[in-house]
Amino acid sequence: QVQLAESGGGYVQPGGSLRLSCVASGFTFSIYPMRWYRRAAGKERELVAGISITSASATYADSVKGRFTISRDNAKNTVYPQMNSLKPEDTAVYYCYAVRGAGSWGQGTQVTVSS
């Protein structure tokens, strides 16, 4: 059974940092690109970042460029976004996504940025 389990969300003040994790199981993690999306309350889902199979390339939404860094550890079946200089507008539920077949989603983890 394919599973993606996000963790690491929480409450942080503006300017703070968080590192999310997404552990994959039930499929060969190392052969699929991975992405992070987020959905803020009342807004459309937004693609935040993506990473290639070998980590050779990564892409970012303009809204997070220079603040977020996506990485992956194929030995641990895990993908991470390191999120720095967080802003209130980064508040959202963050989801990881495996670019495979019809796609695979995790359940999401809430990130709240507020003073």
Helices and strands as residue ranges (DSSP letters): E 3-7, E 10-12, E 18-19, E 21-25, G 29-31, E 34-39, E 46-51, E 58-60, E 68-73, E 78-83, G 88-90, E 92-98, E 104-105, E 109-113
